[in-house]
Amino acid sequence: MDISQIRNFSIIAHIDHGKTTLTDRLLRITNTVSVRDMSDRMLDSNPIEQERGVTIKLAPVTMNYSVDNHPYTLNLIDTPGHVDFAYEVERSLAACEAAILLIDASQGVQAQTVAHTYKAVDLGLHIIPILNKIDLKSAEIEKTTKELYDVFGFTKEEISSLSAKSGQKVEDLLKRIVKEVPPPKGNPKDLTRALVFNSTFDSHLGVIAFVRIMDGSINSKDPLYLLQSQKELEIKEMGIFSPGRIQKDTLQTGQVGYIATGLKDIKDLRVGDTLTINQPSLKSSTPLPGYQPPKHTVYADLYPAEESNYHELKDAIEKLSLTDASLSTSTVHSSVLGSGFRLGFLGVFHIEITKERLFREQGVSTILTNPTVEYHVTTTSGEELIIQNPNDLPDPSTIEAIKEPMTKTTIICPENYIGGVMDLLQKKRGIYLNTQYLGGRAQVIYNLPLAELISGLFDELKSISQGYATLDYELIDHAPVNAVKLKILLNQEEVLPLSRIVVSSQAEYIGRKLVAEIKELLPRHVFAVPIQAAIGGKVVARETKPASRKDVTAKLYGGDRTRRDKLLKKQKKGKKRLAAFGKVNIPDDVLTKLATL
């Protein structure tokens, strides 16, 4: 294959801007998929992806297209669009020479689109700006064109338009890709290096690496070596995606394809690693730049809905880990919920997807505790601790300093909502950095604690902006915070899954809010249940759940009043004893709601 005839590109787009529709249209126009086999969302194999309309796992595809009787190979890498999967997006872009910046002409530039585009620019990719959905009556082409100029500096001549749904001008895009996208820069005669930009698991073939051959070539009989992980591999099968797997004997410089490694643990093959031929002279090759292990930003404890289902949950998490290398797992135990697992996630959306996949793919119902972030704690003895769970926080008298993770958060919204958005970010302990106006919309940038970002900010932001605001963030550093552990006690007993780390200035407010909501959700017992929020030995908020009352005098009729008083006195005495020794039983469904407050 002539390397000058290869074009590798990606598509950057916000959710619902038409990326998947455009991908389907490209597959059809290039005859990669026949009319008979064509269906909607061809590259979204996961049912959750199809229902939510968001790409969770990227999927490459090789298409053949001719311009002026010259054949070309187009390799499209369909990337996730959500902020939680930013590292996968970055590695996917690193496997390309260009990116199509796809913008919905009726919605304009969004926050996540801006972040991903700047990553593509930093990687040296050629950007092709495209306006989609021009057939809609709500399309504002002139306004969106001005936004692209204000944000990225594109000229009007650089911006094309099309309708992925109707197919209007899509062929023009294909011709533009062939004309503008530079061919791969690799050297076919150089030492073999291939970038692993994704991986999945197959029960027969083991871990399958998605690769882009940067230099040299790989033959199906070559032994392989991972430069970062320092592992030796054997090729079970290799080939290209079109869009299903098609076996090939050789992958050459510039090509995108797959290599089945036979590995049984997906964590042995990390995204960003470099593959080469397993020869002494090649093992010392310089790995491709940009490799880093997954960075977990959010942690949560997961328990089986029924304690007896622990082994089912363990098996389900192990199976899920085979297809999701970004999950980290460790065992935990709770006196209330029994044995479970502490999982590290890439973000809040990653938590939602994981919980849903466990239920739908493995049939396991789970109880998820309130998500928390990773705190760095310095003790008075000079010891450095990393805390992922409130109950691991040491005694306050031994804490010298606590640091929390910070983010650089970018929000884009219509101008008329900017006041409400900025008020919200101030309440969330945000530090203002910058404002930029883009036509009729505004972009605000704040430094924001990650703990505030994961505690309902997305929902509050959508509510304030009536759904028009979009958000993107990146982790930047840790900053000092005056934080304390807020305990929840039911009938004087601490309920560990309900504990959380909060800023001390907000502890009383959060405590009052929590105990009020717990009072509403907690079922009544035969004795009154005191609900308390405490910091150390100090109670900062309290509510009491009234007892359910049995009418012990119902069996009486007539007679002396003293008989009635005697029965009520006996009932009161029994409730007092229950309050001293009785246990508060929390139903699983209620505990799930309480744990996520």
N, C-alpha and C positions, 0 to 999 in steps of 0.2 A: 504494500500500500504506500502511495506517495504521501508523505507527511504534509505536503502543501495543499492536499485536498481534504484535510481534516479540520473541522470547526467544533470547538468545545465551548459551550455556553450554559449559563444558568438563567433562571428567571427570578427576579426580586419583586415581590408583590405583597401587599397587605391582605389580610383575610377578606374574602368576598370581592376582591378586585378583579377576579376572572382568570387567575393563573391556571387553575386546573382545566377550565373551559378552553383556554388557549392551547394547553398541552394536548388535549383531546383533538382539537382542530388540526394541530401540526401532525399528529399521528395519522390522521385521516388523509390530509393533503399529500403527504409523502408516501402513502400506501403502505405504511409500516404495519397497520392493522386493517384488515379487510372490512367491508361494510357489514358482512355477516357476523364477524367477531367483535365489532365495535360496541362499546357500552359507555355510559357516563362515568367519569372519574376513573379512567383506565389505570392510572398509576397509584391510586389510593386503594391499596389492597385490604386495609383494615376497615371493618364495618364502622368503627367509631370515627375514622377519618371521613367516611362517606356521609355519616349522619350529621356530624358537626360542621362539615365543610372546611376543615382545616387539615393541612398536611402535618402528620406527626413524624413519620419517618421518610427520609428522602428516597427517591427512586430514579436511577439513570435509565436512559433509553437511547439506542443508536438508530438513526434514521438516514436513509439514502435519498438524495435529492439532486437533480441535474439542472444546471443553468447554462444555456447556450451549448447544449450537448456535452457539457463537461460534468462528470459525476463527482459528487461531494458526499462525504460522511459527516453527518451532524450528530454530535453527542450532547444531549440535553440532560442536565442533572437537576431534577425537580427537588428543590430544597424546602425544609419546613419554614413556615412564616412566623411562628410564635417566638417571642423573646426568650422563653425558657431554653430553646434549642439553638442559641446563638453560636455556640462553638461548632456544632454540626454544620451550620450555615457557612461559617468561616472556612472550615476545611473543604466544604463542597465548592466554594468560590475559588479556593486555592487550586482546585483541579481544573479550572476553566481559564480561558483567555478573555472572555467577555461576559457581560450580564445584561439581560433585557430588564430595564426598569419599567414595570407595568403599573400604570396608574389609572384608577377608575375616574373617568372624566366627570362623573357626577359627585364624587366624594373628595377628590383632590389628594394631595400628599399627606401621608400619615406618619406617625412617629417611628414605628418599627421600620418602615420603608427607608426613612432617612438614615437610621442607624446601619442597616444592612448595605445601603448604597455607599456610605462612607467607608465601610469595611472593604467593599469591592474596589473602591478608588485607592485605598491604602495598599491593596494587593496588586495594583497596577493593571486592573482589568479595564477593557474598553466598555463604556456604558452606552447602551442604545435606549433612549427614552421613548416610551410608547404610551399613547393615551388609548384606553380601552372603553368599550360601551358607548361609542359615539352615536349608536343608533337610538339611544334613549332620549326621550324628550327632556329629561332632567340634566343631560350632559352639559357642562359648562366648559367648553373647550378653551375659550380665550382666557378665562379666569385660571384654569388649571395650568395652562401654558405659562402664564405669568408666575404662578407658584413655583414651577420647575425652574424658571429663570432666577427667581428670588432666592431659592434654597440652594440650587446646584450650579447656576450660571449657564444653563443650556440656552442656546439660541433657538429662535423659532424654526430655523431650517433643520436643526438636528432632531426635532420632535416629530415623530410620525403618529398616525392615528389608525385605529382599526376597530372592528367588532368581532371578538372571538366567537360570539354566539352565532352570528349570521355568516361568518366567514369573510366579511367584507375587508379587503386589503391585507388579508393574512399572507397571501402569496408574495406581496410586496415585502413583508417582513422577512420571509425566507430568503429572498434575493438580497436583502440588505445584510442579513447575517453572513451569507457567502461573500459578499463584497467587502464588508467592513471588519468582520472578526478576523484577527490575525491567526495564521496557522500556529500549531504548537512550536515552542522554541527548543525543545529537547534535541539531543544528539543521538541518532540511532546507533552510532558506533561507540558511544561512551559506556561507562560502567552502568549496569542495570540498577535503576532506582524507580520504585513505584509507590505512589502515595495511597495509603489506605484512608478513604474518606467516609466509609460507612461499613457496617458489618451486620450480619443477621445469622440466625441459626437454623439449620436443617437437620431433622432427625436422622437422615441417612448420610449426608455429606459433612456434617459437623458445622463448624463456623465458616461462613462464606464471607470473604473479604471483597468489598467493592473498591476497585483500584483504578488509578489513572497512571499509565506508564509515562514517567517523566523523561527517562533516558534509557537507552538500550532496548532489550526485548526479553520476553519470558516465553519459554517453550513448555509445553505440558509435562515434559519429562524432567524438567529442571528441579533440583532440590532448592528450597527457599530458606531465607533467613530474615528475621525481623531485627532491624538495627537498634531500635529503642528497647524492645522487650527482651532482646537477645535470645530468641527462641528459634529452633529449627523446625521447618515445615516440609510436608510433602503435598504435592498437588493431586487431589482426588479428581478434580474436574475444573475446567476453565473455559471462558468464552465471553460473549457479549450479551447485553439485554436488548431485546427487540420486539415487544417489551418483556416477553418471557426469556428464560435462559436459552441461549443457542451456543452449543459447544464449538470451540475453536482450538486448534493445536498451538497457535502462537498469538501473543499480544505484543504489538510493536509500539514504538515511541508515538505518543499522542493519543493512543487508543484508550477507551474507557471500557472496562469489563469487570468480570468477577473471577475469583479464584477460590475454589472449595478446598479448605485446608485440612479437614478431618479433626480439628481441635474440638474438644468436648466442652470447653468453657469459653464463653464469648469475652470474658475479661482478660483472656490471654492475648487478645488481638484488639488493641485500642485504636480508635479513630485518630488519625494524624501520624501513625507509625509509618516507617519506611521499609518496604520489602526489597530484597535483593537476592541474587543467586548465592546459594550456600557454598562459597569457595573462599579459601583463606585470603586471597587478594581482594575480594569484594567485601568481606566482613568489616574491614577497616574503612569502608566508604563513609563519607560525611552524610548523616541523616538529613532529610529534607527539613527545612525550618518550620517552626510553628507548633510542634508537638507539645501537648500538655495533657495530663490526666484530667478526667471530669471534675469540675468544681461544684461540689454540693453546696447549695445556698440555703436550703430549708430542710428541717428535720421534723419527723413526726413518728409517734409510736403507733403500731398497727397490731390489733388484737383480734382473735376470732370472735364472731358474734356470740358463739356458744363455746365455753371453755373447753369442751370435749373435742372441738374441731381443730385443736392446735396443730396436730400432725398434717391435717389437710391444708392448713394455711402455710405450713412450712414447705410442703411439696409444691403448692401453688406459687410461692415466692421464688423457689428454686427454678421452676419452669419459666416464670416470667423473666428472671434474671438471665436466662439463656438468650433472650431476644432483646434485652435492654441492658447494655453494659454500663450505663450511667447510674444505675441503682447501687447504693451501698447498703448492706444489711448487717445487723448485729442483734443478739437476743437480749430481751429485757423481761422483767417480771414485776407485776403489780399485785398488791394484796387484794385489790378490788376486781381487776380484770384477768388475773392469772398470767400465764406466759404469753409473750408476744415478740414483736420485732421492732427495732428502731431502724427506720429507713432514711437514707439521705437522698434528697431530690434536687433537680435542677431549678425548680421553682414551683409556685402554687398550681399552675396548670398541669405540671408533671405529676403532682399528687393526685389531682382529679382523674387524669388518664390512667394512672396506676391502679387506683381503687376500682375504677370502672372495668379495667381489663381483668383484674382478679375475679370480679363477679361474673363477667360475661364469658371470659375464656376458660376460667377454671372453676366457676360455680361456687366461689367462696365469699360469704358475706363477712364484712369486717367492721370493727369499731376503730375509728381514727381519732387520735388525740389532737389537741390544738397545735398547729404547726409552730415551730420555734426556729430561731436562727442560732448561729454559732457565736458564742461570746468568749472573749479572751480575758481570763481572770488572773491577776497577779496577787498572790497572798503576802501577808506580812513577813513570811519567812523567805520570800523571793522566788517561790515556786510559780511556774507558769502553767496554767490549766486551760484546757479548751472545753467549754461547757455546751452541750447540745440539748440538755434537758433541765428544766427548772429544779428538779429534785436532786441534781448533782451539784448544785451551787453550795459551796462550803459555808460554814457559819459566818454571819456578817462581821463578827469581831476579828476574823482572820483575813478579811479581804482588804487589800491595799488599793486596788483599782480594777475597774471593769471596762472593757472596750467592746463596742458593738460594730457590726459591718455597716458600711455606708454605701450608698449608690448615687450615681449621677443619673437623675431621672429627667427625661424629656417628655413633655406633654404638648400635643397640638390640638387646638379646639377653636370653634368660632369665636370671634372677638367679643361678642356679647356675653360669653360665659367666663371670660378671663378673670373677672373679679371673684366669682364664687370658687373657681379652681384655685386661685392663689390663696384665698382664705382657708380652704381645705388643707393645702400643703403647709401653711403656717401652723395650723392646729396639729398637723402630723410631724411637727418639729423640723420642718423643711428649712433649708438655708438657701435663700434666693441667689441665683447666679446671673440670669440673663433673660431678656424677652426680645423676640423678633417677630415682626408682623409680616404675614404672607398674604397679600391681597385682603380678603375678608376674614382671615384666620390668624391666630397668634400661636407662637411656639414659646413655651416657658421652660426654663431649665433650673432645676433645684438639686442641691445635695440633700438626700433624704435617707433616714435610717431604714435599713432593710426590714426591720421588725415592724415598722409602721406601714411599709409597702405591702406586706403580706397579710396585714390584719384588716382586711375589708376595704382597702383603698380603691381597688378596681371597681367594686360595686358603688361606692360613694361617688367616685368620679363620673361613672356613667349616669348616676341619678342627677347630679348637679348639672351635667352638660346635656341631659336628655339623650344620652347615647352617642353624642357626636365626638367626644374627646377620645384620643388614642394615646397610649403610653408606651414608652420604651425605657429600659434602664440598663446600666452596667455597674458591676461592683468596682469600687475604687480603693477603699482602704478601711481600716478600723479606727473609730474615734472614741474618746472617753465618754462614759455615760454613768450617771448616778442611778443605778438600777438595784432593785430588791426583789426577793421572791415573795409573791403573794400567794398565801395558802388559803384553801377553801376547807372549812370544817363543817361537817354535818353531825349534829349531836355530839360535839366536842371531839370528833375523830376526823383527822385529816384525810381527804380524798386526793391521793397523789396525782391521778390523771387530770385533775382540774387545776393544779398549780400552774403558775406562769411567772415569767420574769417581766417586770414592768418598771417604768421610770418612776422614781420615788414621788415626784411631784404629782403624778397622775394616779398613784396607788389608791387613794381614797375614792376618787371618782370611779375608777374601774371596779374597785371592790363593791361599791354600792350598786353599780349597774349589774354586776355578776350575781350578787345575792338576790337581787330583785327578779332577775330572769330565772334563776334556779328555783326560787319560790313558786313561780308560775308553772314550771315544768315538772317539779318533783311531785309524785303522787302522795296522797295523804296516808299517814300511818295512824295506828290506834293511839299514838301519843304525839304530842307536839314536838316538832323537830326544829331546833335552833340552827340557823344557817349563818355562818360567820366567815368573813374575810379577814385574814390576819397577816401581819408582817412580824415575824418572830413571835414574841409573846403578846404583841399589841393588836387588839381587834379594831379594825378600821371601819367595818360595816357589819350590820346584823339585820336579819329578818327572821321571822318564825313562821313555819308552816303549821297551821292549826291542825289539831288532831281530828280524825274522823270520829264521830260520836255515835255510839250505839245506844238506842233508847232502852235502857235496862228497866224502865218503869212501865213499859208497854203491857207487861203481863198483869199489872195491878189494876184492880177495879174497886173503887170505893175504899173503905177501911180508913185507918188512921194515917195522918200525914207522916208520922215518924217512920213508918215502913218505907215510904218513898225516899225520905232523907237518908235512911240507913243504906239503901241500895246505891244512891248517888255518892255517898261518902266512900263506900267500898270501891266503886268504880274509879273515883278520884285517886284513892290510895294505890290501886292497881296500875293506873296510868303513870303515877309518879315513879313506881318501881320500874316500869317498862322504860321510862325516860332515862333512868339511871343505868339500866343494863341492856336495854333493847338495841338491836342493830338496825341501821337504815338500809333498806333494800332498794337498789336503784335498777329499774328495768333496763335492758340493753338498749332499747330504742331511745329511752330518755338519756342514758349515759352518753350515747353517740351525739345527741343534740347538745348536752352540757359540755362535752369535751371540745366541741367546735365553736363555742361561744366566743 
